[in-house]
């Protein structure tokens, strides 16, 4: 998948990537048709936590020496607009599985949807490949900030 190339991470279990791209509304619609379908929500939660941990580590390694400095910079990096920009650069919007209403509302262009989905993808990477895989991907996605 082209997304995997852009991420620099290739999933062992492709179902994890598919689930990370599946919105709750789509999954509910599928279940109403008696089709098994899981959504991205739990991976968003995991991805948010992993992103916070990795960004904190990288900020410390790149010279942030106080809790306040780390917090301020981390908030800036985790802003919805920033995560949505990264998601757009990856082409995530075109790959989202959206519910009918979300399609009509063009949710694939909404910053909060793109940001949440990026977190879900990071959670899926962590689940599939562990901390080091997620860390490597996050460092690459934020390479403009954390260039070695």
C-alpha positions as CSV (number, residue, x, y, z in Angstrom):
1,X,0.0,0.0,0.0
2,X,1.3,3.5,-0.9
3,X,0.5,4.7,2.7
4,X,2.9,2.1,4.1
5,X,5.7,3.4,1.7
6,X,5.1,7.0,2.9
7,X,5.0,5.9,6.5
8,X,8.2,3.9,6.1
9,X,6.4,1.1,7.9
10,X,5.0,-2.1,6.4
11,X,2.4,-3.8,8.5
12,X,2.8,-7.5,9.4
13,X,-1.0,-7.6,9.9
14,X,-2.7,-5.5,7.2
15,X,-6.0,-5.7,9.1
16,X,-4.5,-3.3,11.7
17,X,-3.9,-0.7,9.1
18,X,-7.4,-1.2,7.6
19,X,-9.0,-0.8,11.1
20,X,-7.0,2.3,11.8
21,X,-8.5,3.9,8.6
22,X,-12.1,2.8,9.5
23,X,-14.3,5.4,11.1
24,X,-16.9,4.4,13.7
25,X,-19.9,5.5,11.5
26,X,-18.7,3.2,8.7
27,X,-18.2,0.3,11.0
28,X,-21.7,0.7,12.5
29,X,-23.2,0.8,9.0
30,X,-21.4,-2.4,8.2
31,X,-22.6,-4.1,11.4
32,X,-26.2,-3.1,10.5
33,X,-25.7,-5.2,7.3
34,X,-24.4,-8.1,9.5
35,X,-20.8,-7.6,8.3
36,X,-18.1,-7.8,11.0
37,X,-16.3,-4.5,11.0
38,X,-14.1,-2.8,13.7
39,X,-13.4,0.9,13.9
40,X,-10.3,3.0,14.7
41,X,-11.3,4.3,18.2
42,X,-9.2,2.1,20.4
43,X,-6.1,2.6,18.2
44,X,-6.7,6.4,18.4
45,X,-6.5,6.1,22.2
46,X,-3.3,4.0,22.0
47,X,-1.8,6.2,19.3
48,X,-2.4,9.4,21.3
49,X,-0.5,7.9,24.3
50,X,2.4,6.6,22.1
51,X,2.7,9.9,20.3
52,X,2.9,11.8,23.7
53,X,5.5,9.3,25.0
54,X,7.7,9.5,21.8
55,X,7.5,13.2,21.4
56,X,8.4,13.7,25.1
57,X,11.4,11.4,24.7
58,X,12.5,13.1,21.4
59,X,12.2,16.6,22.9
60,X,14.4,15.6,25.9
61,X,17.0,14.1,23.5
62,X,16.9,17.3,21.4
63,X,17.6,19.6,24.3
64,X,14.4,20.4,26.1
65,X,15.5,20.6,29.7
66,X,12.4,21.6,31.7
67,X,8.9,20.2,32.1
68,X,7.5,23.5,30.9
69,X,9.6,23.5,27.7
70,X,8.6,20.0,26.9
71,X,5.0,20.7,27.5
72,X,4.9,23.8,25.4
73,X,6.7,22.2,22.5
74,X,4.7,19.0,22.7
75,X,1.4,20.9,22.7
76,X,2.5,22.7,19.6
77,X,3.6,19.5,17.8
78,X,0.3,17.7,18.8
79,X,-2.0,20.5,17.6
80,X,-4.8,19.2,15.5
81,X,-3.7,21.3,12.5
82,X,-0.2,19.9,12.6
83,X,-1.4,16.3,12.8
84,X,-3.9,17.0,10.0
85,X,-1.2,18.4,7.8
86,X,0.9,15.3,8.3
87,X,-2.1,13.2,7.6
88,X,-2.8,15.2,4.4
89,X,0.8,14.8,3.3
90,X,0.4,11.0,3.7
91,X,-2.8,11.0,1.6
92,X,-4.8,9.5,4.4
93,X,-8.1,11.2,3.5
94,X,-8.5,9.3,0.3
95,X,-8.1,6.0,2.2
96,X,-10.6,6.6,5.0
97,X,-13.6,4.3,5.3
98,X,-16.3,6.8,6.1
99,X,-20.0,6.5,6.9
100,X,-22.6,7.8,4.4
101,X,-23.1,11.0,6.5
102,X,-19.4,11.6,6.9
103,X,-18.9,11.3,3.1
104,X,-21.6,13.9,2.6
105,X,-19.9,16.2,5.1
106,X,-16.6,15.6,3.4
107,X,-15.1,14.3,6.7
108,X,-12.0,13.1,4.8
109,X,-11.0,16.8,4.6
110,X,-11.8,17.7,8.3
111,X,-8.7,18.4,10.4
112,X,-10.1,16.6,13.5
113,X,-10.8,13.5,11.4
114,X,-7.4,13.5,9.8
115,X,-5.6,14.1,13.1
116,X,-7.6,11.3,14.9
117,X,-6.8,9.0,12.0
118,X,-3.1,9.7,12.2
119,X,-3.2,8.8,15.9
120,X,-5.1,5.6,15.0
121,X,-2.4,4.7,12.4
122,X,0.3,5.3,15.0
123,X,-1.5,3.1,17.5
124,X,-1.8,0.4,14.9
125,X,1.9,0.6,14.2
126,X,2.6,0.3,17.9
127,X,0.3,-2.7,18.1
128,X,1.8,-4.3,15.1
129,X,5.5,-3.6,15.5
130,X,6.0,-2.3,19.0
131,X,7.5,0.9,20.5
132,X,10.6,1.1,18.3
133,X,8.6,0.8,15.1
134,X,6.2,3.6,16.3
135,X,9.1,5.7,17.5
136,X,10.9,5.4,14.2
137,X,7.7,6.3,12.3
138,X,7.0,9.3,14.5
139,X,10.6,10.5,14.3
140,X,10.3,10.3,10.5
141,X,6.9,12.1,10.4
142,X,8.4,14.9,12.6
143,X,11.8,14.9,10.8
144,X,11.6,18.7,10.3
145,X,11.7,19.0,14.1
146,X,13.9,16.1,15.0
147,X,16.5,15.9,12.3
148,X,19.6,14.1,13.5
